[in-house]
């Protein structure tokens, strides 16, 4: 009897699949993929078109709702830093050009929305700012000279390959003399003093510092489109940090930063954050800020990183038309594993499906050590062996390149029946559905869209994008 029931169930499934296949649109969708097979190196040009083969794994059914449009995407990108810039500068001009074209070229990575640090990040070689002379309230000794060796050329080369690139910037810490501790780093030792000195002359000097930074970068041909006031407002660590409550940030923006920008005719947008939302304690920083109407009227939006889905929903419940920017992806531990690369799809899907307008990977380039100036290792898209002049493309590079190439600036998010594990966007008359297959055989996707069905296979051990005609 059990055998008969199993046989009957199987016949029903085969019949359903046959009906699905017969109603399949005559226009065959295209599939592009990157291979994430263990033990295989990632090529500099990892995206390939897939030729259909018989699927051996379980069929996945998914419905795309083209009538349910979400936010417009401002771009996919990653972060510039001093260590990565120095590694890039170790290469010959031709190899530098090759690397940057692979990330930013219109026909390659097409990265469109990226981050840089105002002074030292934790992936600088050590703590530094543009104002190293104590009590220089008028910023007469302000200088970006250090960054002309690596960070600025790194950014300039990105513009060469994508002139429409947008940049947002954030400090990890104010200059040391503006803080109660007297240090940019060592926040873990001086937690209660790891804050700005609460004096008007300090707030005025810090606002001027930002204005001078944006003007100095403009002279180098680098436009800072958005300024995020403080990276990770809740953190006290051994690398550069500054603890900044929502009230302090709001008062600084409304009373000092915005008036300084107005005076100096700075058009750079001011964004609150970046706020972390790992748990409820972290998430209160952003909620406290968005709950203040005066603060929200002074900023263009809010930057977040390391957020779970629930706190993001809470922010939108408080401010339904809120603009949210993602500021940093998961760093991991420098292993640059295939598993980490697969996890990126779920990570990016989480933010985009909740209404965030972008995704920003962390270190785009690191050297062969992949270490912070404070001693720990993190992932990167590309690793450069400075001594041997060797370029290594990590698994994350393949995934982020696929995402950025097929989610360009201006793409619109679409709702699908499995938003947690898939991303669907509408762009230039086409629908792009991103899927992952961690299994050893081709996987079949039965897709329903606009009342029509498409049966598509994706290759084994891959991240893929299925391209469909939006009208089909």
QUIWOZI-V106575 format. One record per residue. N is the residue number from 1. RES is the residue in three letters. OMEGA is omega in degrees with one decimal (999 if undefined). Layout:
N RES OMEGA
N RES OMEGA
This chain:
1 UNK 179.4
2 UNK -179.9
3 UNK 179.7
4 UNK 178.9
5 UNK 179.3
6 UNK 178.9
7 UNK 179.2
8 UNK -179.8
9 UNK -179.8
10 UNK 179.4
11 UNK 177.5
12 UNK 179.8
13 UNK -179.9
14 UNK 178.9
15 UNK 179.4
16 UNK 179.2
17 UNK 179.4
18 UNK 178.0
19 UNK 179.9
20 UNK -178.3
21 UNK -178.2
22 UNK -179.9
23 UNK -179.7
24 UNK 179.7
25 UNK -178.1
26 UNK 177.3
27 UNK -177.8
28 UNK 174.8
29 UNK 175.4
30 UNK 178.3
31 UNK 173.3
32 UNK -173.8
33 UNK 168.0
34 UNK -178.0
35 UNK 178.4
36 UNK 179.3
37 UNK -179.6
38 UNK 175.5
39 UNK -179.8
40 UNK 179.2
41 UNK 179.9
42 UNK 178.7
43 UNK 180.0
44 UNK 176.6
45 UNK -169.3
46 UNK -173.8
47 UNK -179.7
48 UNK 173.5
49 UNK -174.3
50 UNK 172.4
51 UNK -173.4
52 UNK 173.7
53 UNK -175.4
54 UNK 179.2
55 UNK 179.9
56 UNK 179.9
57 UNK -177.8
58 UNK 179.3
59 UNK 176.1
60 UNK 178.1
61 UNK -177.8
62 UNK 178.4
63 UNK 177.7
64 UNK -177.9
65 UNK -176.9
66 UNK 179.3
67 UNK -179.0
68 UNK -176.1
69 UNK 176.8
70 UNK -175.5
71 UNK 172.5
72 UNK -177.4
73 UNK 178.6
74 UNK 174.4
75 UNK 174.4
76 UNK -179.6
77 UNK -179.8
78 UNK -172.8
79 UNK 170.3
80 UNK 173.1
81 UNK -175.6
82 UNK -178.4
83 UNK 177.7
84 UNK 178.5
85 UNK 178.6
86 UNK 177.7
87 UNK 178.7
88 UNK -178.0
89 UNK 179.2
90 UNK -179.2
91 UNK 174.0
92 UNK 178.5
93 UNK -179.5
94 UNK 179.3
95 UNK 174.9
96 UNK -178.9
97 UNK 179.2
98 UNK -179.6
99 UNK -175.8
100 UNK 175.2
101 UNK 179.0
102 UNK 178.3
103 UNK -167.9
104 UNK -179.4
105 UNK -177.6
106 UNK 179.9
107 UNK -179.2
108 UNK -177.0
109 UNK 176.9
110 UNK 176.4
111 UNK -170.1
112 UNK -172.5
113 UNK -169.7
114 UNK -175.1
115 UNK 168.9
116 UNK -178.2
117 UNK 171.0
118 UNK -172.3
119 UNK -173.9
120 UNK 164.8
121 UNK 175.8
122 UNK 174.1
123 UNK 158.5
124 UNK -179.6
125 UNK 176.3
126 UNK -177.9
127 UNK 175.6
128 UNK 174.7
129 UNK 177.6
130 UNK -179.4
131 UNK -173.7
132 UNK -178.6
133 UNK -176.9
134 UNK 176.3
135 UNK 176.2
136 UNK -173.8
137 UNK -179.9
138 UNK 176.9
139 UNK 179.7
140 UNK 180.0
141 UNK 180.0
142 UNK -178.6
143 UNK 173.5
144 UNK -173.4
145 UNK -179.0
146 UNK -174.1
147 UNK 177.0
148 UNK 179.8
149 UNK -175.6
150 UNK -173.8
151 UNK -177.2
152 UNK 174.6
153 UNK 176.9
154 UNK 178.4
155 UNK -178.7
156 UNK 178.5
157 UNK 175.9
158 UNK 177.5
159 UNK 178.7
160 UNK -177.5
161 UNK 175.4
162 UNK -177.7
163 UNK 179.7
164 UNK 178.4
165 UNK 175.0
166 UNK -175.7
167 UNK 166.9
168 UNK -174.5
169 UNK 176.0
170 UNK 175.2
171 UNK 170.2
172 UNK 178.6
173 UNK 168.9
174 UNK 172.0
175 UNK -173.7
176 UNK -174.9
177 UNK 176.8
178 UNK -175.1
179 UNK 179.1
180 UNK -178.6
181 UNK -174.2
182 UNK 179.6
183 UNK 171.2
184 UNK 179.2
185 UNK -179.5
186 UNK 177.8
187 UNK 177.7
188 UNK 179.6
189 UNK -174.5
190 UNK -172.5
191 UNK -176.4
192 UNK -179.5
193 UNK -179.8
194 UNK -177.0
195 UNK 172.5
196 UNK 170.4
197 UNK -173.7
198 UNK 177.3
199 UNK -177.1
200 UNK -177.2
201 UNK 176.0
202 UNK 179.8
203 UNK 178.4
204 UNK 179.8
205 UNK -179.4
206 UNK 176.0
207 UNK 177.6
208 UNK 177.2
209 UNK 178.6
210 UNK 179.7
211 UNK 179.1
212 UNK 179.1
213 UNK -177.7
214 UNK 177.9
215 UNK -179.3
216 UNK 178.5
217 UNK 177.4
218 UNK 178.6
219 UNK 177.8
220 UNK 179.5
221 UNK -177.9
222 UNK -179.6
223 UNK 174.3
224 UNK -175.4
225 UNK -178.0
226 UNK 174.0
227 UNK 173.9
228 UNK -162.3
229 UNK -178.4
230 UNK 175.9
231 UNK 173.9
232 UNK -172.3
233 UNK -173.9
234 UNK -168.6
235 UNK 168.2
236 UNK -174.9
237 UNK -179.0
238 UNK 173.8
239 UNK -177.6
240 UNK 176.6
241 UNK 174.1
242 UNK 179.7
243 UNK -176.4
244 UNK 178.0
245 UNK -178.4
246 UNK -179.0
247 UNK 178.7
248 UNK 178.5
249 UNK -179.7
250 UNK 179.7
251 UNK 178.2
252 UNK -179.3
253 UNK -174.0
254 UNK -174.1
255 UNK -172.1
256 UNK -174.3
257 UNK -178.5
258 UNK 175.8
259 UNK 178.9
260 UNK 178.0
261 UNK 179.0
262 UNK 179.8
263 UNK -176.2
264 UNK 178.5
265 UNK 176.5
266 UNK -177.0
267 UNK 178.0
268 UNK 178.2
269 UNK 175.6
270 UNK 179.0
271 UNK 176.1
272 UNK 178.7
273 UNK 5.9
274 UNK -178.0
275 UNK 174.3
276 UNK -179.7
277 UNK -179.1
278 UNK 178.1
279 UNK -175.3
280 UNK 179.9
281 UNK 177.2
282 UNK -172.5
283 UNK -179.4
284 UNK -179.9
285 UNK 179.7
286 UNK -178.9
287 UNK 177.6
288 UNK -178.8
289 UNK -175.8
290 UNK 178.9
291 UNK -179.3
292 UNK -175.6
293 UNK -179.4
294 UNK 178.6
295 UNK -176.8
296 UNK 177.9
297 UNK -177.3
298 UNK -177.2
299 UNK 178.0
300 UNK -179.3
301 UNK -174.3
302 UNK 177.4
303 UNK -179.1
304 UNK 172.7
305 UNK -178.5
306 UNK -179.2
307 UNK 167.0
308 UNK -174.4
309 UNK -173.2
310 UNK 178.8
311 UNK 177.0
312 UNK 178.0
313 UNK 179.0
314 UNK 178.0
315 UNK 178.7
316 UNK 175.1
317 UNK -179.1
318 UNK -179.3
319 UNK -173.9
320 UNK -178.5
321 UNK -177.5
322 UNK 172.5
323 UNK -179.0
324 UNK 178.0
325 UNK 175.0
326 UNK -171.3
327 UNK -179.5
328 UNK 177.1
329 UNK -179.8
330 UNK -173.7
331 UNK -173.1
332 UNK -166.3
333 UNK -179.8
334 UNK -179.8
335 UNK 178.8
336 UNK -173.0
337 UNK 174.0
338 UNK 179.4
339 UNK 177.2
340 UNK -178.7
341 UNK 176.8
342 UNK -176.9
343 UNK -177.4
344 UNK -177.5
345 UNK 178.8
346 UNK 179.6
347 UNK -179.4
348 UNK -179.9
349 UNK -179.2
350 UNK -176.8
351 UNK -177.5
352 UNK -177.9
353 UNK 179.7
354 UNK 173.4
355 UNK 177.9
356 UNK -169.2
357 UNK -175.6
358 UNK 167.6
359 UNK -179.3
360 UNK 172.9
361 UNK 179.7
362 UNK -171.4
363 UNK 176.2
364 UNK -178.0
365 UNK 169.4
366 UNK 177.4
367 UNK -174.6
368 UNK 178.9
369 UNK -179.0
370 UNK -176.4
371 UNK 170.4
372 UNK 172.9
373 UNK 179.4
374 UNK 163.1
375 UNK -179.6
376 UNK -177.0
377 UNK 177.0
378 UNK 178.7
379 UNK 173.0
380 UNK 175.4
381 UNK -175.2
382 UNK 175.3
383 UNK -178.6
384 UNK 174.0
385 UNK -171.9
386 UNK -176.9
387 UNK -176.0
388 UNK 178.9
389 UNK -177.2
390 UNK -179.7
391 UNK 179.7
392 UNK 178.3
393 UNK -176.7
394 UNK -179.3
395 UNK 177.9
396 UNK 179.3
397 UNK -178.2
398 UNK -178.1
399 UNK -178.4
400 UNK 177.7
401 UNK 177.5
402 UNK -179.2
403 UNK -175.1
404 UNK -180.0
405 UNK -175.5
406 UNK 169.2
407 UNK -178.5
408 UNK 174.2
409 UNK -179.9
410 UNK 175.3
411 UNK -177.7
412 UNK 179.8
413 UNK 174.0
414 UNK 177.5
415 UNK 172.1
416 UNK -173.2
417 UNK 178.6
418 UNK -172.6
419 UNK -177.2
420 UNK -174.6
421 UNK -178.0
422 UNK 175.2
423 UNK 176.4
424 UNK 178.0
425 UNK 175.6
426 UNK 179.4
427 UNK 172.9
428 UNK 175.9
429 UNK 179.7
430 UNK 174.6
431 UNK 178.9
432 UNK 178.2
433 UNK -178.8
434 UNK -177.8
435 UNK 177.1
436 UNK 175.5
437 UNK -178.7
438 UNK -174.2
439 UNK -174.0
440 UNK 177.3
441 UNK 177.7
442 UNK -178.7
443 UNK -178.8
444 UNK 174.2
445 UNK 172.8
446 UNK -171.3
447 UNK 173.9
448 UNK -179.6
449 UNK -179.6
450 UNK 178.3
451 UNK 179.4
452 UNK -175.5
453 UNK 176.0
454 UNK 175.6
455 UNK -173.0
456 UNK 175.0
457 UNK 174.1
458 UNK -172.8
459 UNK 177.3
460 UNK 174.9
461 UNK -174.5
462 UNK 162.0
463 UNK -173.4
464 UNK 170.4
465 UNK 178.0
466 UNK -177.2
467 UNK -179.9
468 UNK 172.8
469 UNK -176.2
470 UNK -177.8
471 UNK -176.4
472 UNK 999
